Amino acid sequence: MVHTSHADRPPALFSAPRVTSFLTCILVALASGTNYVRLTQRHHPAYGPQLGARLNLTHTQINIVGLSGNIGVYGTAPIWGGIVDRKGPRIMMVIGFFALLSGYLGIRHFFDTGLPEGQKLGAVAFCALVFCGFLTGIGGNGGLVGSMNATAKSWPDRTRATANGIVISGFGLSAFLFSTIAHTLFPGNTSEFLLMLAVGTSLPMILGFFFVHPIPPPHIDQTGRLERGAEETSDYGVGEGLGGGSPTTFSVNNNSHTHLLSQDEDEDRGDAFGLDEEEPLVSPSHVQATSDYVVPATSDSVMLSSPHAIHPRHRSQSSRSLSRHSTRSQHKSLDGAVNIHGKRLFTTVDFWLLFTISSLLSGTGLMYINNVGAISQALFAFNNPDYDDVKAAQWQATQVSTVSIMNCIGRISIGIIADFAKGRLRLPRSFCTVLVATMFIISQLTCYAIDDISNLWKASALLGLAYGGLFGLFPTLVIEWFGLQHFSENWGFVSLSPMLGGNVFSIAFGRNIDSHEDDAPPTTNHTLASVASALASSLPASAGDTLSARDGIPAAHHCVVGRACYVDSLQMTIVACCVALGLGVYASWRDLRKQKRWASRAEAPAVVIWESED
């Protein structure tokens, strides 16, 4: 019989404090993803292209400014993660408030100042602009890290992927939300839009300071789970990483069915099943069954051996078992849950699998997101004598909105799918990496085949769905493989991968499209081209600089040869996504093998050792 103490019971699963904290986490996440607002285009209420036009920046320079925000988001993730794991999310809200406010106000100052036509931005001023972009990144990441940490530690494992996905979806929807608000309130006014970003992103951090905090998941009656063993997968209480001080404790009365092996000896049995020492996939039910109850030392307990009748053979076994337990305890917390962090994290195969897959897939996603405006513009301008800048901006805005909405849907849906795969299908959540990588490949092949701007939304939708799935799934995998206690720090290290992949792929795209800026599109209407050329030469110098002989399309920083502007970059990302798919298949197979080993270990019969005096 199992006795449960109910002192200091945590709030119910859907209690007011937990729901309030969860909703505030979503609000903070919505304010944290504005780093991608700069991607909307001319005559649409954004600041990326307008800032480039005001400061005479090239595509490569605009990409660098954008990537400074990405570096702020991903580069500070391990630092912010380590802080929030130890100090809680409040300090992240303070950092987010000041960084977002100062970063966007600084960008607004550069925009309002501007530069005369033909003058280039100096190196020092450009570095200051890059630093402002960096501040917006670290501020947004501070809010996101605090929200994700509180969410992960407030919900049980069976719903954790869904809860994380909903919060992270706010981050993906942020760009669309702020762009829509600005389009309604400040149409065409970029300066006021930047002011709204400064205020609108910093104020939610104040609410987060008061309401965002981890709330331990509620405990449940463990009697049935202890009896059924591995059949139950729920891991509340100690299994949630709440530490040994959990208010719920278990006491099992001693009888003839009591499992009498020590935990060390039980782990020796685990070695017989070939469990790798660094395998972090822990069967929660098995961990609980071996560590959450003890044999009480009461007067009616059975004395199996005299304290002075310990044979040398037993001492030798105990020493061996203690040594083995010491090695295992390096990556397990005192409550038996997985706890891999610090230097040990970088020695595991699982970390490098996640890091490599994330680098390849997130690099592909960031390259497309950062440059979808240029892609749509190249397609719309190709062989289009009726090119109109306003219509081009509408197509560009459509792509950004599509990516943002599908990004949000992808983050929510992958959490539901991952929880269903684990809870119903009994498959590791890592199987969803195959689904995510496949979606990336399909999105890139679709974009590669599209040569008409009216069909580009298909590639944008698929890319947004895949990109959202990537960042909705991987935080939960980090918890499963490395533990909850240092989740934010570990996820921070994995989050360095988009900074690597995004920088490489986005800069490669910028160089690719810059190399085609001076290419003239093939045209069958030579008369129209001649008239446009004559018109350009007859205009004053100030006007002639803004037009080209390419069917009346503005010449400054535009590539108008259609797919040829970026097709080489898509070939690179298709190969990268195929490699990620192969690694995802390997990670899933590796995870399934671990699960089967744990299942066979859990099904092994208990061994009772009776000692008698000679």
Order of alpha helices (4+ residues) and beta strands (2+ residues): beta-alpha-alpha-alpha-alpha-alpha-alpha-alpha-alpha-alpha-beta-alpha-alpha-beta-alpha-alpha-alpha-alpha-alpha-alpha-alpha-alpha-alpha-alpha
